Amino acid sequence: MATQDKVPAGDVPTRWVELGVALGLVVLGLVVVYDSHRVGVEWASDGPKAGYFPNFIGWILAGAGAWIAGETLLKWRSLAAKVFVKRDELRPVLYMLLPTIVYVALIAFIGIYVASAIYIAAFMKVQGKYRWPATLAVAVGVPVAIFLLFEVWFLVPLPKGPVEAMLGF
């Protein structure tokens, strides 16, 4: 393959993204099919069981993913020089994605309210360059508002951590 047919180092080639998404759809579809069979895909005397319709959706997802993966493999050489995203375009996405992954992981350990306060404060200071009074007001105010909305008014419990336990919730 000629040098001009290769994606520059650091850039993300289209063919790998297409193949990854396609295989992800296959896996997702098979998980849906598996779980549909776990809850039942048969037609019962009172109608379809819980997994009846999701089973079809799972097979459609898996089939679509397999189709896309097959097309991608057939076009593999022609996709060699196509760039999905350049390194400098990917950097701002990662600046948002990586803290979001950390935020989601923190929810399991410290609850959604404290994790949200940290997440909001970090973004306001690092990305927005806000001053501390505004940052603290929003970082504390938003989780308190969400707590009142969901826990108090709608009675929908959200994941809580040690701080909420110390406060009796």
N, C-alpha and C positions, 0 to 999 in steps of 0.2 A: 504494500500500500504506500502511495506517495506521501511525503511529509505534509502537503497541503490538505490531505484527506483526514488529518487527525485533529481532534479538538485540542486547543492549547491547554497546557498544564494548569490546573486550578479551576478550569471551567467544567461545568457538569454537562456531559453529553446527553443528547435527547434519547438515544436508544436505551441507555441504562435506566433512565427515569420511566420511560414507557414500559420496559420490561418489569421494573420493580412495582409499578402501580398495577400492571396486569396480574402479576403473581400475587400481589396483595388482595386483589379482588377474588382470585381463585381461593385463597386461604379463607377470606371472609365468607365467601359463599359456602365453602365446605363446613365452616364452623356453624353457620346457620342451618345447613342440612343436618349436621350431627345433632345439634340441640333440638331441632324439630322432631327428629326421630326419638329423642329422649322423652319429649312430652307427648308424643303420639301424632302420627300423620294419617291415621285411618279415619274413615267415616264412621261415626258412632250412631247409635239409634236416635240421638237427639241432634245430629248434625256433625260437622267436622270437628275433630279434636284440635287442640291449641296449635299444633305444629303443622296442620294441613296446608294452609296457605303459605306460611313462611318457608316450608319445604320447597315449594315451587320457586319462590323468590331466591332462595339459596342456590338452586340449580341454575337459574337464569344468571345470577351474579358469577358463579363459577364458570359457566359456559362463556359468558362475555369476556371474562378475564382470560380464559384459555384462548379464545379467538384473538384477542388483542396481543397476547404473548406470541401466538403463532405468526400473526402478521408482522410483528416487530422482528422476530427471528428471520422471517423471509426477506425483510427489507434491511437486515442488519448492516450490510456493507454500504448501502446507500445512505444510511443514517450516521455513518462514521464521522462525518465532518459537521453534523448539525449540533449546535450548542443549545441546550435547554436554558441555561442561565450562566452568565459570566461571573467570575469570582467577585468582582466589585459590586455586582448586582445582588449577589447572595449574602454579602456581609450584613446589610441592614435587616434582611430577613432573619438571619441567625441572632442578631441583637434583640429581636423580639421573641424568637422561638425558644432559645435556650433559657431565658428567665421564666418563660411560661411553663416549660417542662419542670423547672425547679419549683415553681408555684404549685403545680398540680401534685408533685411529690410531697411537698410540705403539708398539703391539706390532710394527708393521712396521719401525720404526726402531730400537728399543732392546730388542726381544725381549719375550716374555711374562713372564719372571721379574722383570725390573727394572720393567717397566710395572706389574705387579701389586703390587710393593712400594710404588711411588709411589701407586697408586690406593688401596690399603688404608690407607696412612698418611694420605693426604689426607682420606679419609672418616672415619677414626677421630678425627683432630684437628678437622676442621671440623664434621662432623655429630654425632659422638659426644662431642666435648670431652674425650677421654681424655688422660691425661698422657703425656709423652714415653716413659718406660720401657715402659709397656704398648703404646703405639703402635708403637715400634720392635721390640719382641719379636714382635708379631703380624705386622707388615708385613714383617719379614725371615723369621720362622718359617714362615709359610704358603707363600711361594714356594720356600723350601728344601725343605719337606715335599713340595710338588707336584713339584719337580725330582727328588727321590729316588724318589717313587712312579712317575712316568712315565719319566724318562730312565734311571734305574738299575734299578729292579725290573721294570717292564713293557717296557722298551726301546722306548718310543714317543717319538720326538723331537718336541718342541714348538718353536715359533719362538724363535730365540735372537738376541741382539744382540751388540754389541761387548764387553760385560762378560764374557759367557760365552766369547767368542773369546779374550779375554785370559787366561781361566782354563783354556783348552785344550779347551773343549767345542764 
